[in-house]
Amino acid sequence: MRSTLVAGAASIVAALACAAPASADSIAYLKDHNVWLTNPDGSGQYQVTTDGYAGLPYRSPSQADDGTIAVSRANSIFLLRQNGSVIREIDPPGLTNTYSHLVDGSPDQVAISPDGGRIAYMFISFEGGGSDQTRTTTGFVDAAGNRLVGNLYNGYPSWVTNTRLLTSGGYGHHVNLHDQGQGLEDNWLNDNQGDLSDPEVNRQGTRIALVRTVSNRPSIVAYDTVGDVLTGRPAATATARCIFEGVPALSGPSWAPDGMALVWTEPDGLWTMDQAGTCVGQPRLLIAGATEPDWGPAPVNPGPREVPPVPIERRVDPPVPVERRVEPLPVRTVRPTVAAPGTRAQLAKRGVRTSYACSAACTVSVTVVADRATGRALKLRGARVLARGTRRLKAAGNASVIVRPARKLGGRFAKLRRRATLTVRITVTVAGAKAQTFIQRVVV
C-alpha cells in the first residue's frame, strides 16, 4: 500500500538523519521495449521507436530541451528526433573502473545535457570481494560522439546544468557534484541510515529528489536544498518535504520544468504528483506499464515520420567486375535477456533462464549472486554465488542457458521469508572479439 508522508525538520548535516505542469512539457519513457512521449497529463501518447523488442530493447531515454532524445540500445547510444528518425548512432568509448579494468558494452544509464551538447553514460561491471562487487563508472561524449574528459567512479548521472551533473555511489559517495572536465566528483550528501541513489535536481536548483533505501525498503524523497546547487557549493543540509513509500521498486524520479511536479516509476507504471515540491495533493497513476521517465520542456510535436524514398527505375549499364577485398563484418552480440519464475520456490526449482544471440560461435557464462541480506541468511560467504553455469554456441544463432542453485542450497533459498535481490552477471565471449559483460537484477 502506498503512503505519502510530509517530513518536517529532517535535515542532512554531513549525513542525512533521517502549480500544475505546463502543457508545453513532455515526458519521454519506455513501454513495450520502445521509446514513447506523452503530455504531462497522460494525453497525446506517441510511440517514438517501433523496432524494440525483448531481445533488443531501448533503455534509459533522456531528453534535451529541444526534444532530442538520447537512448541506449545494444552497445550504442542513439540520438533520435521525436518522430523516431536517427540523428546519430554513437559507440561510447570503454571506461576504467576502480580496479583499473576496462569496462565496455551496453550503457546502463544515459543522460543528455539540457543544451544537447554533452551525453553522460554509465557502465556496470561486477568484480572484487567483500559485500558489494558492483562497480559503476561514468564517461562523457559530445553530440558528435567525440570522447570528452572524464572517467568517474560513480554512476547514475543526472545533469544539473549544461556542465554540472550529479552522480551516486556507495557509502560516503551517495550524492556527488561534478563539473565536467574539472576532475573527480565532490561529495555533497550522505545518509548514515541507508543508501541514497538516482538523484535529480530541479532546474531552479531549489529541490532534489532521490531514492532512499533503508533495510531494502526504497522510498522516493523530495528535499529542499540549501545553498547554490547550480554553480556554487551547496550545504550538506536538506529538508525533506515529501516522501513516497509503501511499495517496492520505486525508481527514476524526474522533475518537471516548473520545479514542483515530479514523475517516477513504480511496479505498475509511471506515477506523478503536481505539487511534490510542497507535498500538496495526492500522487496518481499516469501511464500503466511504463518505466524510466524523463521530463523535459519540449512539447510533443514529432511531425511526420520519415519515409525512405521510392527508388526510380532506370536503365543501368552492367558494372565492370572489380576484384576487391571484402572486410569481415564486426562481431556483435545482442544484449542477453533474463527470465526468472515469479516465486522464490519456482526459481529455486526451475532456475534462471538467460536467452542470448551471437553472430558467431560464442561462450556464455552466467553467475547468479544473492544480495547481502540473502547471502547472510543462506550463510554464503565471499562472492555469495547462488548458481552458475556455462554454455557454448558452436555457430551463429540463438540459445539459452539455465542455472539453478544446488539442491540443498535451493531448498534453503525457497524457504526464505524476506524479499531477495539477485544479480545476474552474464559474460559473452566471441572468438576474435573482447568479452562483454552484462548485469541484470531479479527481485523475488
Secondary structure, DSSP 8 states (H G I E B T S, - for coil): --EEE---S--BSSSB------TT-EEEEEETTEEEEE-TTS-S-EE--S--BTTB-EEEEEE-TTS-EEEEETTEEEEE-TTS-EEEEE----EE-TTS-EE-SS-SEEEE-TTSSEEEEEEEEE--SSS--EEEEEEEEETTS-EEEEEES-EEEEESSSSEEEEE-STT-SEEEEETTS-S-EEEE-BSSSEEEEEEE-TTSSEEEEEEEETTEEEEEEEEE-S-SSSS---S-EEEEEEEESSS--EEEEE-TTSS-EEEEETTEEEEETBTTTTBS--EEEEET-EEEEEESS-S---S----------------------------EEEEEEE--SSHHHHHHH-EEEEEEESS-EEEEEEEEE-HHHHHHTT--TT-EEEEEEEEESSSEEEEEEE---HHHHHHHHT--S--EEEEEEEEEETTS--EEEEEEEE-
